[in-house]
Amino acid sequence: MHVVRAEGVWLYGPDGETWLDAYNNVPQVGHCHPHVVDAIARQAARLNTNTRYLYESLVEYAERLAGTMPAELDTCFMVSSGSEANDLAWRIAKACTGHRGALVMERAYHGVTAALVPLSPEDEDGPSELAPHVATLPAPDEYRGPWDRSVADRGERYAALADGALDALAARGHAPAALFVDTVFASNGIIDPAPGYLEGLRARVHAAGGLFVADEVQAGFGRSGSHMWGYERGGGGAGHRHPRQADRERPSHRRARDAARARRAFRRPRPLLQHHRRQPGLLRRRARGAGGHRARGPARERGAGGGGAPGGHRGPRAAPRPDRGRARSGTLPRGRARPRTGNPGSRPRPGPGRC
C-alpha cells in the first residue's frame, strides 16, 4: 500500500484509492483529528525538548495519566515507544524480584530490543526454539481452544495453564521476574479474555514471586472503546502494571530498584585513582615534571627536622641546575613531548604529570 494522506478512518493512495483503516494502532481517535493536530502544533510552537527538563505540560500529562490508574501506581516514566516501555518494565521486574525468568504468550510480540526479542516468540515453532529463561502459555482462545463460551469457569481454566509454564521455568532453574501480557492478544488474533482470566494469571505469577506487566501498546489509551486500559476489561486487578508510553511503578518497586542500583554501584571496581592512593610513590613520580624533582641533599635533611624548617616541615626546594630543562643528545626535557609532524597546529601530547 502506498499511502499519501489520511483522515478519520480512511487512508488515501496517490491515485485516489480509498481504504478503510481497521488495522493501524496509532491514531486511536482517527487520523488527523483537528484537536490532536492543534495540540501538537501549539506544543511544537512553544517547546520541543526531552523529558530531562520539567515543564507544565509534562507534569499535567503525568498527573492525568495517574488519575486513570490505581493510587498505588505513583511513578511515571516517559518513553517513546512500546519497545522502550517494555524494556524498562523488564529491567524493573528483574531489579525488584531478583529473578531472571519470563512468561509470555505463544506467538507474543513485545518489542525489538535485545532484551525483548527472546520475549517475542511470534516466529518460533515450539519450546525448543525459546531462550532458556522464557516459557510460553497458550492464549485464552474461546474459539480454537479447549474451552468455549459455554464453559462458565473458562477464565480460571485458561489461567491454570500458567502453572505448566511456571514448572517449565523451574525445571530450567529460573523463577519468574515477570509475566508479559498484551491485553487484547493481538498476536493471537484479537481475543477478548474471559472474566477472571487476567486476575488468575496475576495471582499465579505473584505467588511465584513475579510481576504482572500489561503491554498496552494495542489496547491502551482507550483503543478498546470501553476502558482506558486493556487490563481493566479482563479483571487484571490493581497491581504491578506497566502500560506503554508511560511506565507506572509502585513505591515499593521504586525502592527495590534503587536498592539494586546501589548494590551494583557498590560492586563496581574502584577507580584507578583509588588504586594509586595505595601506591603514593607512583603518584608522586607521575606528578614530577621538568624542573619539579624533589630537592635532595642538605635542603631535604633540613626539612626533616634537622634545624631547617620549623615543625619538621620540608625545607625549600634546591635550586635547579643550570642545564636542567634543556634538551641533551637530541632528546626533549622530561615531561615534554615532541609535537607530531604533519600537523603544526596540533598540541603536543601531554607528558607525565600533565594529564
Protein Blocks (a to p, Z undefined) as FASTA:
>chain_A
ZZfbdehjbccdfkopacddfkbcklmnoghifklmmmmmmmmmmoccdfkbccfklmmm
mmmmmmmpcfklmbdcddfbfklmmmmmmmmmmmmnopabdcddehiafbjbfklmmmmc
klbgbjklpcfkbccdddddfklmmbdfklmklmmmmmmmmmmmmmmmmmnopacfbdcd
dfklmmnopaaddehklmmmmmmmmmnopacdddfklmgghlnopambfklmnonojghi
acehiacddfklmmmmmmmmmmmmmmpccdfklmmmmmmmlmmmmmpcghiaccehjllm
mmnonopaghhiacddddddfkgoiaeehiacehiacddehilkbccdddehiZZ
